[in-house]
Amino acid sequence: MSEVAIRCEGLGKRYRIGPRERYYALRDTIAGAMYAPFRGLSRLVNPRSAGNHPQSNNTIWALKDVSFEIKQGEVVGIIGRNGAGKSTLLKILSRITEPTEGTAEIHGRVGSLLEVGTGFHPELTGRENIYLNGAILGMRKAEIVRKFDEIVAFAEVEKFIDTPVKHYSSGMYMRLAFAVAAHLESDIMLVDEVLAVGDAAFQKKCLGKMGDVAKEGRTVLFVSHNIVAILGLCQRAILFDHGRVLEDGVSQNVVGQYLQAIEKTTDLPLANRLDRQGNQALSFVTFELRDSNGAPIPRVYSGQDVIIALIYRSNTSRPLKDVHVAIGVHGRFDETLFHLSTSVNGFEFEKVPPKGMILCKIPRLPLQPGRYSLNVYCTVAGDIADWIQNAGVFEVEAGDFFGSGKLPPADQGVFMVPHSWKISSTENS
């Protein structure tokens, strides 16, 4: 086996956007061959008809000119913003889709976990899917039998192992899918956002298993937005941006480049941001921090009452109904710290004016001093209206949260929680 596990050279993937291209059956091909001489005559009579259609611009390059090598035993993190091409890369390496240009060489058996239940047949039981996936990987039955009990125990689906997986919950599906990918002895493991599904205990279990796989000398490609997990598992990282490799090197350096790129994005005025999603039935123009009296402030202190004001506009002159708004607060590694949502706390906007300001009040801001970022999200009548990641940043400075003039050490966590102490004697009990 080659020392190189994965080699990509000039890799590119182009997708058509807009209406789906016509599907051509065998009869269309035969008919086309019969009419070909007449089309040639038509071109001679009418030169403008030469070429079936003008070249379409309705295409997008999900990947373009991607080249890199990954050696056996390397654990490599793939990072980048949504739409950067990370998942497309793994689909090509998993042979789910073919590249438009360039080559991708794989040396060894590949086990992939790209989404819930990838490679599972819904009508088959969990037991049957384990054997099916093993066979797809080229494993002998004896190898699968040897790992079977370990897979089932890890997935915690013993009671349902002989139930068709179409009846599994998404959590059960994910646990079994990850267990199969991690335990069947593939040489290369491709994992796409496995930590996005499942509870905290399962996520911790996944990270532990991926660490074990790395120690066994197997190659791992790990796509994740969890920067802390990338730093903990991967010595090397590759940063993708708009389908191209922007940086490739030591994880800490690449993560630093990624975070700097995010900060540069937040420097753009919110109204001018083009990397937003939604139909813009309501769009955010800017945001401000305000004190409890509604006056704008440049920064906020730990423990201070703060209002996040989202100034917006709509593409209609009529009031909007069924509006839901959410704000995500993120830390230094772009990790989600907490989520503020009108639907979670049961608040409903009956009517929203075409232009205005949405206010979210946070009593006694429980954050340690530092720099934080916001994601903003809005739906109107159930459809995404505006969604901007890293919409802006704000600074938190030291405040007297506990009334003692002291704050916890900065390396002991992000949040400050009100609490009290008491001593109770047990001498007479």
N, C-alpha and C positions, 0 to 999 in steps of 0.2 A: 504493500500500500504506500502511496506517495506520502511524503512528509506534509504536503499541503492537503488540508481537508476540503477547503472551498476556494475556488479561484474564479473571480468575475473579471471579464475584460470587455470594456466598451458596452456594458449592459444597458439596454434601453427598453422601455415598455410604453407604447402609445395606445391610448383608448379613444374611441369615438364618443363624443357627447352629442346629445340631442336624439332625434328619432333613430330607432334601431334599423340597422342595415337589413335589406331584404335577404331572406333565406333562400338559397339556391339548391334545388333538388337535382337528381340525376337527369330528369326529363328536361329541366331548364338548360343544362349543359349541352344535351344532345340537340335541342332546338336551336341553341345559340350557334352550334357548329353548322347546322343546316342553313341558317340565315346569314352566316358570316360573309359569303361572296356578295350578297345583295347590299350588306352594310358598306362593303368596300366600294361598290359602285356608287352608293349614295354619297360617299365622301368625295368622289371625283366630281359629281354633279354639284354638290354643295360643300365646299371646303370647310365652312364654319361648323359642320357637324362632326368633323374629325375629333376623336376623343369622346368617350361616352358622356362625361360630365366634367365641368371645371373642377380643379382641385379644391377640395373642401377644407375650410379652416376650422371645422367643428371637431377638432382633435385636441387632446391634451397629453403631454408626456408625464406619466407618473414617475418614470425613471429615465435618466438621460446620462449617457457616458459614465457609467458607474464601474470602477475598477478597484479591486482590492484582493488580498490573499489572507486566508485564515489558516493557521497551522493546526495540526492535530493537538488536541488537549487545551487549546485556547478557549477562554470564556470571554466572549465579546458582547458588549452592550450596544444596542442600536437605539439611538435617541433622535429626537426631532419633533417638531410641532405636528399637529394633525395635518394630513395631506402631504407630508414630506416624502412619502414613498416607502416607508418602513415595511408596512404590511405587504405591499406589492412585491418587494424584494423577497420576503419569506415565501410568498406564493410561487414565485419563479423557482426558488431553491427547492421547494417541496414538489415541483413538477405539476402544480395545480394549473398554472398558466404558463404559456410560452413567451419568451422575450420577443420584442419586435426586431431588435438588433443586438449584436454582441453575443457573448457566450458565458455560460455558467457551468463550471466543472464541479462535480461532487464526488469525493473519494470516500466511500463508506456508506453504510446503511443509515437512512435518515428517519428519525422519529419526530413528528411535528405536532404541535398543539397551537393551531392558529385561531381557533374559535371553539365555542362549546361543541363538543362531540364531533370534531373533524374526523372523517374517516369511519364514523359509526353508521351502521345500518339500523334505522329506527325499529324495524320489525324483528330484529334479532335480540336475543337476551344479552345481558351484560356478559355472561360466560362466553357466549358465541362471539361477541364482538372482541373480546380479549384474544381469542384464538384467531379471528379474522385479521385483526391488526398485526398480530405476530406473523401470520403467513404473508401479509403484504410486505413486511420488513424482511422477509426471506428467512425467518427463523424456523427451525425444526420443532415438531410438536413437543419433543422432550425438553427443549429449552423453555418453551412456554409453560409447560407443566411445572417445571422447577421454580418459576417465578410467580405462578398463579396465586398461591395463598398470600404472598407478600403484597401483590397488587390489590387483592380484595380487601386485605386488612388496612392498607393505606387509604383506600377509597371509602372505607366504612360503609360498604353496601352489601354486607353478607346476606341480609334478609331478602334482598332484591336481586341477587345475582342471576336468578333464573327468570326474571321478569323482563319483557321487552323494554328496551331503553326508551321507547317513545312515551312510556308512562313515568319516566324519571323526572324529578324536578331539575331545574337548571343547575342547582348546587350538586346534586347527585351525579348528573351528567358530567359536570366539570371535574369533580373529584375522580371519577373513573377514567375520564379522558387523560387527565394529568398523570394518574398512576400508571396507565398503560404506556404513555410516552416516556415516562421517567424510568420505569422498571424493565421494560423489554429492552434488551441490550443493543440499542442502536449506537452507531459510532458518532453520529451527529444529532444533536437535539435542537430543534427550532421552536422557540416559545414566544408567542405574541400576546402580551398583556394578560398573562394568566392571573395576575394579582388583581385584575379589575373585577373578578367574580369571586364570590365566596366570603365567608366571615373571616374575622381576624385570625382565629386559630388555624383555619385552613391555609390562609396566606402565609403564616409563619411556617407551617408544615411544608408548603411548596418551596419556600426559600431554603429551608434546611435540606430538603431533598436535592435541590439544584446545586447546593454547595457540595453535597456528597457525590453527585454525578461529576462535578468538576474535579474533585479529588481523585476520582477513578481514572482520570486522564482522557475523558471523552470531550468532544468539542461541543460547545454550547453557544448558540446565538440567541440573545435575550432582548426582545423589544419591550420597552416599558417607559411609561411616563414617571415611574417611581424612581426619582434620581437617587434617593438614599439606597434603594435596593441595587441599582446599577453600581454605585460606589462600593457597596459591600460585597458584591459577587464578582465584579468584572475588573480585571486589571487594565483592559483595553476597551475603548469605546469608539464608535463611528457616529458622527453627527451628519444627519441628512437634512437638506433644505431644498424644497422645490424640486425633488427628484435627483439631486446631485449630492455627492459626498463633499461636505464642507470642511470637515476636520476628521482626522484619524490618528489616534495616539493614546497616551496614558489617560485613563478614565478621568482623573481629577482635572487634567488640563482641558480635555474635551468638554466636560461638564461645565467648566468655567467659561469656555467659549459660548456654550449654549445659553447659559444664564445671562451673559453679556448681550447676546443677540436679543433675548427677551426684553432686557432693559432698554435697548435701542428702540424696540418696537413701541414701548410705552411712551417714548418721547414724542411720538406723533399725536397730534390732536385727535381725540376720539371721533370727531365728525369726519376726519379724513382717512380713517382706517379702512383699507380695502379687504383685509383678511377677516371679514365678518361673515356670518351665515344668517340666513333667514330671508323672509319676503319683505322686510322693512316696512310692514304695516305700522310698526312703531320702531323707531331707531334712536339709540342713545347718542347725544351730542357731546356731552361732557359729564364729569362728575366732580363734586366738591366735598370737602370735609367741613362740617359745621359744628359749633358747640350747641349746648342744650337750648340756647336762646335763638338758634338759627343763624348766627353770624358766622361767615366763612372764616376758617382757620388754616394756616399752612401746615400744621402738624398737630398731633394729639398726644396726650400724656397717658401713661398707664393708669387705669382706674378712672379716667375722665369719661363722662357721658359724651358720646359722639354721635353725630348724624351723618350718614352717607347720603348725599343728595345726587340723584341721577336726573340730569336735565335731558329731556327727550322731545322728539317731534314725530308726527305721523304723516302718512301719505293721503290722508283724508281730512275733510273739514267737519266730519261728524264725530261725536264721542265714540270711543271704543268700549266694547263690552268683553267680559270674560278674559281679563288680562291677568297673567301670572308673571311675577318677577322674582328672580333669584340672584344672589351675589355669593360668589365663592371667594374666601380669603385664603391666600397662599403664602407659604413661608419662603425662606431663602433658597431652598432647593426645588421650588415650584410645587411642593407638596401641599395638599389640601389641608387646611387647619380647621376651618368650620364653614358651614353652609347656612346662609340666611335665605329664607324662602317664604313667599306669601302663602303657598299651599301647605307647608309644614306646620305653620302656627295658626292655620285656619282663617287667615285674613283674606277677604275678598274685595276687589275693587268693583263696585257696581257699575260706575261709569267713569271713564278716563278721558279728560279733555284732549283735543287733537294735539295741543302743545302744553307742556307743563314740567313739573318736577315731581319725582317719586322720592319720598324720604323714608329712610330706614334708620331707626334709632337703636343704638347699642348702649345699654346702661353699664357704666363701670367697665370700660374696655379692658379685658383680662389678659392683654398681650404684654410680653416683655419688651423692653426697648429693642428696636430694630427696624428693618425695612421690609414691607409686606406689599403684596400685589393683589389685584382684584380681577376676577372674571365676572362678567355681567351677562345675564340671560333673560329673555322675555318671550312669552308666547301670547298670541291673541287668537281667541276662538280655537285653541288647541293646536295651532300651527306655530312653528318657530318664527318669531318676528325679527329678533336680533340676538346674536350670540357672539360675544367678543372675548377671546382669551387674553389674559394679561392686558386688561383694558387700562390699567393705570397703577401707580405705586403710591404708597404713603409711608410717612415716617412716624414711628412711635418713640417718644422720649420718656426717660425715667420719671415716674410720678409716685406719689406716696399712696400706693394702693392699699396698704395695710394700716396706714396711720401710724407707723412706727419709724418712718424715715428710712426703712431698709427694704431691699428687694432680694429675691432669691438669686443665687449665682446664675449667670447667663447660660452656663452649660448644663443647667439642671432642668431644662424644659422651656417651652414657649409660653405656657399659660400660667396665670396666677389665679388661685381659687380661694375664695373666702373660707376661713376655717377658724376653729377655736379649740382650746385645750382645757383639760380638766383632770384632776387626780381624785380617785375614789379609793378609800381605805378598804382593805379586805381583812383587817385584823379580827373583827368580830364575826366573820362569816365562816 
